[in-house]
Amino acid sequence: MAGRRNALFGVACGALCAVCLAAYGGSVKSEIEQQQSQILERFGSDQVEVYVATRDVAVGEYMSLALCEKQIWPGALVPDDAVDDTQVFESVVACPIFKGQIVLDDHFVSSGTVAIQVPEGLCALSVSAKAVNAVGGGVVKGSYVDVYATSSLGTDLLVADVLVLATSADEESSEINWITLALDPTRIEEVIGASQTSTLYFSLPSEDVRGTAHTIAQLRVAENEEDTTADALSEGGRP
């Protein structure tokens, strides 16, 4: 008899729990609907699809669809210049975009300008160039080049293993007529002076010989000094 009463009591408790859970679920749903209604009442019923950054995007990065996601926001909270197409995702970011922020047109470099990220400790300097002097136009942003200055006095290595930050061919022009280099601040005056008195040539070394131009130039200087010393000793030793 006692076992039957316990079973009935357990069934009753189970039914009561089910009723409580259903009531709680209904209460939660009602609360969510009420919150949604309040949001729509406050910000309007228009819902807008926007692109939102899924991580922080730094200046100089190229924006892509992999760095953002589509979300539905109340229209009243969406700025007028929110991105509404994917064309800008081929553009360079001009100011930081933070995770969770709506992607705006103002975040990108405007047409006709170039965002240059200068490596720490270096300076950006643009010099005149011609395609024939820049590997037939093969020097592009991101290349590492050796720069030679040639004049009636001869040809010398000016700077070696220098990063190219930009070229005129990166913009609307398809031809190279200037190149922007990342230079050590101590070499700026020398490069400017050489660009005014000499013709600059930009060589494009392969990865396995990058950085060797400076070593070769030093060896040649040492050889010339030895030859000069030898000639001087020879002259001094003549009767």
Backbone bond lengths (Angstrom), bond angles and torsions (degrees), N, CA, C in turn:
res aa  C-N    CA-C-N  psi(-1)  N-CA   C-N-CA  omega(-1)  CA-C   N-CA-C  phi
1 M - - - 1.466 - - 1.539 110.44 -
2 A 1.352 112.40 -45.48 1.473 117.12 179.42 1.520 111.04 -62.44
3 G 1.358 116.52 -36.70 1.465 119.84 179.55 1.509 111.36 -64.71
4 R 1.330 116.24 -37.46 1.477 119.64 -179.90 1.515 110.56 -66.27
5 R 1.380 114.80 -40.89 1.467 118.35 179.60 1.535 110.14 -63.84
6 N 1.338 116.39 -39.92 1.475 119.59 179.13 1.528 112.14 -63.42
7 A 1.356 114.49 -38.80 1.466 118.60 179.01 1.515 111.02 -65.11
8 L 1.352 115.23 -43.50 1.468 119.40 179.54 1.522 110.43 -64.56
9 F 1.338 115.20 -38.25 1.468 119.48 179.11 1.529 110.65 -64.48
10 G 1.355 116.09 -40.81 1.464 120.03 178.68 1.512 111.59 -63.67
11 V 1.350 116.99 -42.00 1.464 120.59 178.14 1.514 110.93 -61.67
12 A 1.345 114.74 -42.10 1.470 119.70 -179.00 1.524 110.55 -64.37
13 C 1.335 115.22 -41.91 1.478 118.90 178.85 1.527 110.98 -63.84
14 G 1.344 115.65 -40.49 1.459 119.62 178.97 1.517 111.69 -62.85
15 A 1.332 115.46 -43.37 1.467 120.10 178.90 1.510 110.83 -63.24
16 L 1.342 115.63 -39.85 1.465 120.21 -179.88 1.526 110.49 -64.85
17 C 1.342 116.23 -41.68 1.468 120.38 178.00 1.523 111.55 -62.05
18 A 1.329 115.61 -41.49 1.460 120.16 179.74 1.518 110.47 -62.69
19 V 1.345 115.39 -41.42 1.466 119.70 179.32 1.529 110.34 -64.67
20 C 1.358 115.66 -41.38 1.471 120.04 179.91 1.527 111.15 -64.49
21 L 1.350 116.43 -42.92 1.469 120.51 179.64 1.523 111.26 -63.41
22 A 1.324 115.84 -41.28 1.464 120.06 178.76 1.512 110.49 -63.90
23 A 1.348 115.12 -41.10 1.469 119.12 179.79 1.523 110.49 -65.61
24 Y 1.359 115.85 -39.96 1.460 120.12 -179.99 1.521 110.89 -66.22
25 G 1.350 115.10 -43.32 1.460 119.37 178.06 1.514 111.64 -60.49
26 G 1.320 115.56 -42.62 1.462 119.34 178.26 1.508 111.37 -64.33
27 S 1.350 115.77 -36.28 1.462 120.00 179.59 1.529 110.91 -66.79
28 V 1.355 116.31 -43.38 1.462 120.71 179.10 1.518 110.75 -62.69
29 K 1.334 116.22 -45.76 1.463 120.51 179.19 1.509 111.01 -60.26
30 S 1.347 115.22 -41.87 1.461 119.60 179.41 1.520 110.96 -64.30
31 E 1.356 116.48 -38.10 1.462 120.96 179.78 1.517 110.70 -66.75
32 I 1.349 117.50 -42.40 1.472 121.31 178.70 1.526 110.51 -62.54
33 E 1.334 115.54 -45.39 1.465 120.12 179.07 1.523 111.01 -61.60
34 Q 1.349 114.97 -37.03 1.461 119.25 179.18 1.528 110.80 -67.26
35 Q 1.363 116.76 -41.55 1.461 120.87 177.64 1.522 111.36 -63.87
36 Q 1.330 116.71 -43.19 1.465 120.49 177.59 1.518 110.57 -60.89
37 S 1.324 114.93 -41.41 1.466 119.58 179.58 1.518 111.01 -63.64
38 Q 1.352 116.57 -38.85 1.459 120.57 179.14 1.527 111.29 -66.85
39 I 1.355 116.15 -40.66 1.464 120.07 178.32 1.522 111.06 -62.62
40 L 1.342 115.68 -45.77 1.465 119.83 179.79 1.518 110.88 -64.22
41 E 1.326 115.94 -37.05 1.463 119.63 -179.91 1.523 110.94 -68.65
42 R 1.343 115.46 -35.64 1.461 119.90 -177.74 1.517 112.56 -77.97
43 F 1.343 116.27 -43.62 1.456 119.93 -173.87 1.525 114.42 -106.85
44 G 1.296 117.97 -1.15 1.455 120.09 -179.81 1.518 111.27 99.44
45 S 1.307 115.71 161.78 1.465 120.63 -175.47 1.527 113.33 -87.46
46 D 1.361 117.53 -11.62 1.458 120.17 -178.52 1.529 110.57 -69.80
47 Q 1.301 115.83 130.77 1.453 122.08 177.06 1.528 108.72 -113.26
48 V 1.323 116.78 133.30 1.465 121.64 -174.42 1.528 109.20 -122.79
49 E 1.338 115.30 137.65 1.449 120.96 176.73 1.530 108.84 -88.97
50 V 1.340 116.91 124.69 1.459 121.23 -177.27 1.528 109.76 -129.92
51 Y 1.349 114.56 164.02 1.458 120.70 173.78 1.530 108.15 -97.14
52 V 1.336 115.87 130.49 1.466 121.62 -178.66 1.534 108.43 -123.40
53 A 1.336 116.28 133.02 1.467 120.92 -179.01 1.529 110.62 -64.90
54 T 1.326 115.79 136.02 1.464 120.43 179.05 1.527 111.69 -95.70
55 R 1.327 116.84 -6.18 1.473 122.17 173.75 1.514 108.36 -157.08
56 D 1.318 117.15 167.24 1.459 120.68 175.91 1.527 109.43 -66.25
57 V 1.335 116.02 135.24 1.464 121.46 179.45 1.525 107.91 -119.11
58 A 1.327 116.54 122.81 1.460 121.37 -174.10 1.526 111.94 -85.07
59 V 1.314 115.14 160.53 1.460 121.80 175.44 1.527 109.24 -60.85
60 G 1.335 115.78 135.84 1.461 120.65 179.45 1.513 113.82 96.41
61 E 1.338 118.03 -16.40 1.461 120.49 177.41 1.526 110.20 -75.98
62 Y 1.327 115.47 153.80 1.448 120.96 173.40 1.528 108.02 -91.04
63 M 1.320 116.24 123.42 1.464 121.07 -179.30 1.521 109.20 -73.00
64 S 1.330 116.04 142.92 1.460 121.04 177.70 1.523 109.08 -142.50
65 L 1.311 115.99 165.25 1.464 120.68 179.85 1.526 111.19 -65.25
66 A 1.344 116.61 -20.12 1.462 119.91 179.44 1.528 111.75 -71.95
67 L 1.333 116.79 -14.96 1.462 121.15 -177.20 1.517 113.02 -99.52
68 C 1.323 117.57 6.12 1.461 120.17 -178.69 1.522 110.12 -149.97
69 E 1.316 115.66 173.18 1.455 121.69 177.91 1.523 109.27 -145.06
70 K 1.320 116.10 157.58 1.454 120.32 177.92 1.530 110.09 -84.54
71 Q 1.321 115.74 137.02 1.460 121.97 176.16 1.521 109.52 -136.95
72 I 1.323 115.79 157.49 1.463 121.53 176.81 1.520 108.27 -100.64
73 W 1.322 115.82 121.95 1.467 121.58 -179.72 1.527 109.79 -122.89
74 P 1.348 117.70 153.06 1.470 120.36 171.93 1.523 109.46 -60.12
75 G 1.318 116.36 133.39 1.457 120.53 -176.01 1.513 113.78 -55.48
76 A 1.340 117.05 -33.31 1.459 120.55 -177.14 1.524 112.31 -68.31
77 L 1.332 117.48 -18.91 1.460 121.17 -178.87 1.524 112.53 -95.65
78 V 1.320 117.83 -4.15 1.463 121.64 -175.62 1.530 110.04 -96.08
79 P 1.354 118.03 122.14 1.472 121.03 177.86 1.526 111.33 -61.26
80 D 1.323 115.68 155.56 1.468 120.72 -177.53 1.522 112.24 -64.77
81 D 1.331 117.46 -29.53 1.463 119.78 -176.40 1.532 112.52 -97.05
82 A 1.337 116.57 22.92 1.459 119.40 175.70 1.519 109.75 -62.94
83 V 1.317 116.58 140.29 1.461 121.92 -178.89 1.528 109.38 -64.64
84 D 1.336 115.93 129.85 1.467 119.32 179.80 1.526 112.11 -122.58
85 D 1.318 116.75 10.16 1.469 120.09 175.38 1.519 108.45 -147.43
86 T 1.323 116.22 176.74 1.469 120.55 -175.43 1.525 113.44 -99.05
87 Q 1.321 118.40 3.15 1.464 120.57 -177.28 1.525 111.88 -62.95
88 V 1.328 117.02 -37.19 1.460 119.94 -176.33 1.518 112.05 -69.25
89 F 1.322 117.77 -13.65 1.444 119.70 -177.14 1.526 112.46 -76.65
90 E 1.318 116.96 5.70 1.456 121.52 170.26 1.524 109.51 -104.02
91 S 1.344 116.98 9.39 1.461 121.65 -173.84 1.522 111.71 -103.80
92 V 1.338 114.65 165.26 1.459 121.89 178.90 1.525 109.42 -90.28
93 V 1.317 116.24 137.43 1.462 121.42 179.40 1.528 109.42 -74.35
94 A 1.337 116.52 127.09 1.463 121.58 -176.35 1.521 112.70 -99.03
95 C 1.324 118.35 -20.53 1.456 122.08 176.08 1.528 108.26 -143.49
96 P 1.323 118.43 153.87 1.469 120.41 -173.77 1.522 113.29 -58.18
97 I 1.327 115.93 141.04 1.463 122.50 172.87 1.529 106.20 -116.73
98 F 1.328 116.28 124.31 1.454 120.03 -175.39 1.531 111.32 -98.33
99 K 1.316 114.97 152.23 1.461 121.26 -179.52 1.538 110.16 -54.34
100 G 1.331 115.73 131.48 1.457 121.03 179.86 1.517 113.91 88.29
101 Q 1.330 117.46 -4.29 1.465 121.59 -178.79 1.524 110.61 -88.13
102 I 1.316 116.48 142.37 1.458 121.43 175.71 1.530 108.74 -67.76
103 V 1.319 116.59 134.60 1.463 121.53 179.87 1.529 108.79 -78.43
104 L 1.337 115.68 126.61 1.466 122.07 -176.70 1.523 111.13 -117.07
105 D 1.325 115.44 157.06 1.468 120.02 175.82 1.530 111.43 -59.15
106 D 1.346 116.43 -34.85 1.461 120.95 -177.32 1.520 113.05 -67.32
107 H 1.324 116.89 -12.14 1.456 119.93 179.35 1.529 112.71 -75.61
108 F 1.326 116.63 -10.48 1.458 119.64 -171.68 1.520 111.78 -113.36
109 V 1.333 114.41 157.19 1.463 121.31 177.49 1.514 109.05 -65.28
110 S 1.323 116.62 131.05 1.457 120.28 178.78 1.511 110.26 -70.12
111 S 1.308 116.44 158.44 1.461 122.10 -178.17 1.517 111.07 -58.35
112 G 1.345 116.45 135.86 1.456 120.73 177.01 1.515 114.21 91.40
113 T 1.342 118.25 0.12 1.450 120.18 178.36 1.524 109.58 -120.50
114 V 1.312 115.34 160.78 1.456 120.30 -178.67 1.527 108.89 -125.88
115 A 1.300 117.02 128.11 1.459 120.88 175.58 1.521 108.04 -85.85
116 I 1.327 116.14 119.94 1.456 120.42 -177.89 1.520 108.93 -111.37
117 Q 1.312 115.62 122.46 1.451 121.82 174.50 1.517 108.36 -98.99
118 V 1.324 116.19 111.05 1.461 120.84 -177.84 1.526 108.90 -90.34
119 P 1.324 118.09 123.39 1.470 120.43 178.39 1.523 111.38 -57.18
120 E 1.313 116.00 147.01 1.455 121.44 -178.46 1.531 111.15 -58.04
121 G 1.322 115.15 134.36 1.456 120.55 177.87 1.505 114.75 87.05
122 L 1.333 118.36 -3.27 1.461 122.05 -179.03 1.519 110.56 -117.15
123 C 1.329 116.22 170.35 1.463 122.74 178.10 1.531 109.36 -126.10
124 A 1.320 115.93 144.23 1.465 120.92 176.58 1.527 109.22 -89.52
125 L 1.331 116.05 132.17 1.464 121.33 178.46 1.514 108.70 -140.38
126 S 1.332 116.11 130.53 1.464 121.22 178.19 1.529 109.43 -100.21
127 V 1.320 115.46 137.65 1.463 121.14 177.64 1.525 108.61 -131.24
128 S 1.315 114.75 153.25 1.463 119.47 178.92 1.518 110.13 -67.14
129 A 1.326 115.66 147.78 1.463 120.14 -179.26 1.519 109.60 -154.33
130 K 1.309 115.16 158.49 1.452 122.25 173.24 1.517 108.71 -124.07
131 A 1.310 116.03 152.25 1.467 119.85 -178.05 1.524 111.40 -56.61
132 V 1.348 116.64 -40.24 1.463 120.25 -177.78 1.527 111.66 -65.14
133 N 1.333 116.56 -25.86 1.463 121.07 178.88 1.525 112.39 -90.87
134 A 1.325 116.33 -5.43 1.463 121.00 -176.51 1.522 110.22 -123.87
135 V 1.323 115.16 52.66 1.471 122.69 178.14 1.528 110.84 55.77
136 G 1.322 115.68 42.99 1.463 120.19 177.81 1.521 113.79 64.37
137 G 1.328 116.30 25.62 1.461 119.90 -177.76 1.513 112.97 90.96
138 G 1.345 116.19 7.73 1.468 119.90 -178.17 1.517 114.27 -79.63
139 V 1.325 117.15 -9.16 1.467 120.26 177.15 1.526 108.62 -79.00
140 V 1.312 116.39 122.82 1.466 121.43 -177.30 1.521 109.62 -130.29
141 K 1.311 115.37 170.37 1.464 121.36 176.30 1.526 109.37 -55.46
142 G 1.338 115.77 130.63 1.461 120.35 -179.63 1.513 113.62 97.32
143 S 1.338 117.30 -10.65 1.462 120.50 177.57 1.528 110.24 -72.51
144 Y 1.334 115.54 155.23 1.466 121.22 171.09 1.522 106.68 -113.63
145 V 1.333 116.08 123.77 1.458 120.39 -172.98 1.524 111.29 -124.34
146 D 1.338 113.82 158.81 1.464 121.73 168.27 1.526 105.92 -105.93
147 V 1.329 116.25 132.76 1.467 120.27 -175.51 1.528 109.16 -110.53
148 Y 1.331 114.86 125.64 1.466 121.59 179.88 1.521 109.18 -113.25
149 A 1.330 115.57 143.85 1.470 121.78 175.38 1.528 107.98 -112.34
150 T 1.328 115.22 125.81 1.461 119.04 -179.49 1.529 110.17 -123.85
151 S 1.334 115.77 139.09 1.461 122.18 179.65 1.524 108.06 -150.39
152 S 1.311 116.46 -171.29 1.470 119.97 179.39 1.527 111.46 -66.22
153 L 1.316 116.12 -16.43 1.471 120.26 -179.21 1.521 112.59 -87.66
154 G 1.317 116.45 -12.24 1.454 119.75 -179.72 1.522 112.07 134.51
155 T 1.317 115.42 -170.70 1.460 121.68 -179.36 1.524 109.66 -123.94
156 D 1.306 116.24 132.26 1.460 121.48 -178.83 1.525 110.46 -134.61
157 L 1.337 114.74 149.07 1.463 119.54 172.56 1.517 108.21 -71.57
158 L 1.314 116.30 125.70 1.462 121.49 -178.18 1.534 110.60 -91.21
159 V 1.313 116.42 -57.73 1.475 122.47 175.80 1.521 107.76 -143.76
160 A 1.331 116.02 151.18 1.464 120.38 -176.49 1.521 111.24 -123.90
161 D 1.342 114.39 150.69 1.463 121.93 175.03 1.521 111.74 52.57
162 V 1.329 115.51 53.92 1.461 122.26 -176.46 1.529 109.83 -102.83
163 L 1.328 116.08 135.11 1.458 121.92 179.54 1.524 110.95 -76.45
164 V 1.339 116.28 132.93 1.469 121.77 174.37 1.525 107.96 -89.05
165 L 1.329 116.79 119.17 1.462 122.02 -178.61 1.524 112.37 -86.72
166 A 1.324 116.75 -30.65 1.471 120.61 -179.00 1.518 109.15 -169.25
167 T 1.329 115.48 161.62 1.468 121.86 172.09 1.520 108.34 -140.01
168 S 1.311 115.43 162.81 1.472 118.58 178.44 1.512 111.10 -63.03
169 A 1.323 117.76 -24.69 1.467 121.07 179.75 1.521 111.86 -71.70
170 D 1.350 117.45 -13.15 1.459 120.42 176.79 1.516 111.19 -73.21
171 E 1.336 116.26 -19.39 1.456 120.29 -177.84 1.527 109.76 -99.43
172 E 1.344 115.77 -149.14 1.460 120.55 -175.04 1.527 111.91 -66.91
173 S 1.353 116.69 -32.48 1.456 120.52 -179.59 1.521 110.17 -71.46
174 S 1.315 116.31 140.06 1.469 120.64 179.09 1.515 111.30 -94.48
175 E 1.340 117.24 -3.07 1.448 121.74 -178.52 1.522 110.65 -112.21
176 I 1.314 115.08 152.55 1.463 119.93 176.72 1.518 109.49 -87.17
177 N 1.323 117.05 123.08 1.452 120.38 170.24 1.523 111.33 -131.28
178 W 1.320 117.22 -3.57 1.467 122.24 169.29 1.527 109.95 -154.50
179 I 1.312 114.43 153.77 1.463 121.57 178.97 1.527 108.02 -134.42
180 T 1.321 116.71 135.29 1.468 121.47 177.82 1.526 108.94 -103.72
181 L 1.331 115.17 124.45 1.464 121.99 -176.55 1.528 111.03 -111.00
182 A 1.340 116.37 152.48 1.463 122.58 172.71 1.521 107.53 -98.15
183 L 1.332 116.14 107.09 1.460 120.70 -172.17 1.523 112.70 -116.55
184 D 1.320 114.47 153.13 1.458 119.98 170.17 1.533 107.43 -64.26
185 P 1.326 118.33 134.89 1.469 120.21 -177.74 1.527 113.85 -54.69
186 T 1.326 116.93 -28.70 1.469 119.88 -178.48 1.523 112.76 -73.04
187 R 1.349 117.98 -11.91 1.466 121.07 -177.73 1.523 112.78 -103.42
188 I 1.323 117.24 -2.25 1.467 120.96 -175.08 1.527 111.33 -59.66
189 E 1.328 117.44 -51.89 1.466 120.40 -177.01 1.521 111.11 -61.06
190 E 1.318 116.20 -41.22 1.463 120.51 -178.95 1.525 111.17 -62.81
191 V 1.329 116.51 -43.64 1.463 120.16 -178.91 1.531 110.75 -68.28
192 I 1.324 117.02 -40.91 1.471 119.76 177.50 1.522 110.13 -61.77
193 G 1.320 116.48 -45.61 1.463 120.12 179.35 1.519 111.94 -61.20
194 A 1.315 116.97 -43.48 1.466 120.56 179.82 1.521 111.38 -65.50
195 S 1.325 116.42 -35.61 1.470 119.06 -179.19 1.522 111.92 -67.63
196 Q 1.354 116.68 -21.92 1.459 121.16 179.94 1.524 112.75 -88.95
197 T 1.327 116.81 -24.76 1.470 119.64 -175.24 1.527 113.75 -113.68
198 S 1.337 116.90 -11.16 1.463 120.37 -176.36 1.529 110.00 -134.24
199 T 1.316 114.53 170.42 1.458 120.76 172.32 1.525 108.08 -97.55
200 L 1.318 116.41 130.22 1.459 120.55 -178.13 1.520 110.74 -94.52
201 Y 1.323 114.93 136.70 1.463 121.92 174.77 1.534 108.47 -120.05
202 F 1.317 115.36 140.57 1.457 121.56 -177.50 1.532 108.53 -115.99
203 S 1.317 116.59 111.49 1.466 119.60 178.50 1.527 108.84 -97.20
204 L 1.320 114.83 150.95 1.464 121.29 -174.99 1.530 108.88 -118.30
205 P 1.323 117.82 93.91 1.469 120.17 -177.20 1.527 111.81 -75.60
206 S 1.324 115.51 154.21 1.463 119.34 174.25 1.527 108.33 -76.41
207 E 1.322 116.09 166.76 1.458 120.42 -175.48 1.531 112.27 -59.67
208 D 1.345 116.86 -34.80 1.468 118.85 -175.13 1.524 113.46 -76.88
209 V 1.337 117.95 -11.86 1.469 119.33 178.79 1.525 112.26 -119.61
210 R 1.340 116.43 7.64 1.455 119.43 177.80 1.524 109.68 -59.95
211 G 1.322 116.15 135.69 1.453 120.94 177.30 1.513 114.52 87.47
212 T 1.348 117.85 -5.85 1.465 119.88 -178.43 1.521 112.61 -83.65
213 A 1.326 117.20 -19.64 1.464 119.79 -177.43 1.523 111.13 -60.56
214 H 1.325 116.56 -40.05 1.467 120.03 -179.45 1.530 110.39 -65.13
215 T 1.323 116.12 -41.17 1.468 120.50 179.60 1.525 110.74 -63.56
216 I 1.328 115.86 -43.90 1.468 120.64 179.51 1.522 110.40 -62.37
217 A 1.326 116.73 -41.95 1.463 120.56 179.57 1.524 110.93 -63.10
218 Q 1.343 117.17 -40.46 1.455 120.34 178.71 1.536 111.26 -64.11
219 L 1.337 116.33 -39.25 1.463 120.50 178.84 1.526 110.83 -64.02
220 R 1.326 115.32 -39.80 1.466 118.87 179.89 1.523 111.05 -66.60
221 V 1.338 115.89 -39.26 1.467 119.63 177.69 1.523 109.89 -62.34
222 A 1.342 115.56 -43.60 1.470 119.84 179.58 1.521 110.83 -63.21
223 E 1.341 117.58 -40.58 1.459 121.41 179.04 1.525 110.82 -64.03
224 N 1.335 115.84 -42.36 1.467 119.65 179.43 1.524 111.00 -63.51
225 E 1.333 115.82 -38.99 1.466 119.43 179.13 1.528 110.30 -65.86
226 E 1.345 116.51 -39.07 1.462 120.00 177.78 1.520 111.18 -64.63
227 D 1.344 115.41 -41.55 1.466 119.43 179.30 1.527 110.46 -63.88
228 T 1.336 115.62 -41.00 1.462 119.89 -179.93 1.520 110.68 -64.35
229 T 1.325 115.47 -42.19 1.470 120.10 179.25 1.526 110.93 -64.56
230 A 1.322 115.26 -42.62 1.464 120.13 179.68 1.521 111.18 -62.91
231 D 1.332 115.92 -42.69 1.471 119.71 178.66 1.522 110.76 -62.63
232 A 1.343 115.00 -40.90 1.469 119.02 -179.59 1.520 110.90 -64.33
233 L 1.316 116.88 -42.64 1.469 120.37 178.48 1.525 110.78 -64.90
234 S 1.341 114.59 -38.49 1.460 118.77 179.81 1.521 110.95 -64.86
235 E 1.317 115.12 -42.88 1.463 119.38 178.70 1.534 110.76 -63.82
236 G 1.335 115.00 -39.23 1.462 119.17 -177.09 1.514 112.74 -72.58
237 G 1.353 115.68 -22.78 1.462 119.11 -177.28 1.516 114.00 -88.91
238 R 1.331 117.60 -5.02 1.479 120.55 -179.62 1.517 110.76 -73.24
239 P 1.352 116.99 143.96 1.482 120.23 178.61 1.514 110.90 -71.29
